[in-house]
Amino acid sequence: MNTVRETAMKNMLQISCLALLSLFLTGCGERSAESDNPRAYNNAGLEFQYPGNWKVAEGGMKGELRHLLIEYPGTGLLVTIFILPADDARDIDGFAEIYARSCNEEVPFGDVTDSVFGSIRQSGEYEILSEKFAIDILGVKTPHTRTYRRKSVAGQVCFVVDQVADEHHSKVAKGVELVVSSLTYETP
């Protein structure tokens, strides 16, 4: 990946991580995903469905790199979608390492601890890699799982990253699956 695109990618990752952390700090409890009442997103070739009680926030474009944030209600944790040219895309473990490192560096207080990556697995069109970690604030550790998904779409590579506290996983899993299973992309 050339330096300009790599810098743009790192900046987008930092923005995503900062948004994730700020939403985490303002949360007040996770509500279940309203997957039976989905909304549709369709913009510039990217299409997917998402739960009716979630919110899409355009993340932005930096050259050919695009990212989008989908906010969960309650704790406000995110699903982040990145689309980039196939020539510039890292493999899933390289992307996950950069993403995790960027998030860890952006934690305004507390620490991210006990980070462990699982094995890469295949599910349909996606390569999937999970990361288990804890956010330690004043000695209280909250276990989290961050899941990275990678698939090729229309000559591009799409990464879908979601993060949730393990205690809320059952409330958001159907919503994440709705986004992931319905995601399509056509070059505009």
N, C-alpha and C positions, 0 to 999 in steps of 0.2 A: 504494500500500500504506500503511495507516495506521501511525503510529509504534509502537504496541504490537506489532503483528504484524511490522513491519520489525525491531524490536529483537529479538524472539523468533527471527526467521529468522537474523539476524546471530549470535546466541548459538549457535544450532544449527550454523551454519557453522563457528564457531570451535571448538566441541567436536569436530566432524568433523575439522577440520584438525589439532587437537592430537592426536587419536587416531591419525591418519595418520602424523604426525611421530614420535610415540612408538613406534609399531610399526615404522617405517622404521629407527629407531635400534637396535632390539633384534633385527633380522632376522639370519638366518644363511644365506641362500640360498633361492632360489625353487624350489619343486617344481611339477611340471606339475599342472594341474587334472585331477581325476578325474571328467571329464564323463560317462564311460560308467557311473558308479555314482552317479547324482544323488540328492540328498535333496530333500524338498519342504518348503517353508515355507508356512504358512497361518495367518494371525492377523489378526483385525479387518478382514477384507475384502481383505487383501493376500496374493497367492499368487504363488509363483515356484518354480522348481527351481534348485538350485545344486550345484556339484561336491561329491562325498562327502568330500573332504578340506578343505573350507572350513568356516568357522564363522560363524553368524549371531549378532550381538550386538544386542539391542534398543537403539536409540539414545534413544528417548523421544518424548514428546509435549509440545508447548507450545501450549495452546489447540487450534486446529484444525491446527496444523503438526505433522507427524510425520516422524521420520527413523529410519533403520535402517542398521546397518553390517554388511557382510559381509567377513570377514577372509580373506585368502589365507594359506596356510602359508608358512613360510620368512621372507621379508622382511616379511610381515604387512601389505602394502599393502591398500587397501580398495576395495570398491565401496560407495558410499553412495547410499541411496534417500531422496528427500525427497518427501513428498506434502503439497500445500497447496491451499486453495481456489482455484479458477480466478480469482476476482476479485482475489486477492492475489498471483498469480504474475507474475513478470517474464517478459519474453521471454528466449530462451536466451542471447543475448549479454549482457544485463543481469545475469542470474543468474551466468554464468561470470565476469564482471568482479568481482562481489562475492565469489564463492567464491575466486577466485585471489588477490584482495587480502587476504582474511581469512587464507588459508594463508600468504601471504608475510609477513604481520605476526606470525604465530605461530611462525615458525622460531626455535627456541631458540639455535641457532648455525649458522654458515654463511649462505649467501645463496641465494635463488632468482634465477637470472639468465636472460637471453636468452629471455624469455617472448614467444611469438608465437602469435596465434590464427589459425586457418585460416578457411575460408569455411563458412558454414552449408550443410548438405546435408540432403536428406530420404532416409530409408530406412524403408520401411513406415510404421508409425505414428509414428516418431520423427523429430524434428529433431535433427541431430547437429552438434556443434562440437568441434573438437580444439584443444588448446593444447600446444605444444611448449615446453619449458623445461629448464633444468639446475639441479641442486642442487649448489652449489659449497661444498665443505667443505675448508678448508685448501688451496685452490688446485686441488683435484681436482673436475672437473665431471662429474657423472653425468647424461646426457640422460634426460629423462622425457617421457611423453605423458599428458596428462589429457584424458579424453573426457567431454563433457557430452551427455546425451541428454534430450530433453523430449518428453512425450506427454500428451495429455488422456485422463483415465480417470474415468468416473463423476462428471462435474461437477467434478473435481479436476484438478490438474496434477501430474504425476510427473516428477521429475528423477532420472536415474540418472547418477552420476559415478564414473568409475574412473580410477585413476592407477597407472602402473607404470613402472619403469625400462625404457628401450627394450630393453636386453639381455635382459629377462625377458618381453617381450611375447608371444613364441611359446608360452611355458609357461602363460600365463593367458588368452589370447584366446578359446579354446573355452569356458572357464568363464564369462567375462563374457558371451559370446554366449548361453550357456544361460540365465543370469539374465535378460538383456534380452529374449530371444525368448519366454520363458515367463511374463513378468510380467503379471499382471492385477490389477485392483482393483475392488471393489464397495463402495459406501458401506455401512458396517455398520449 
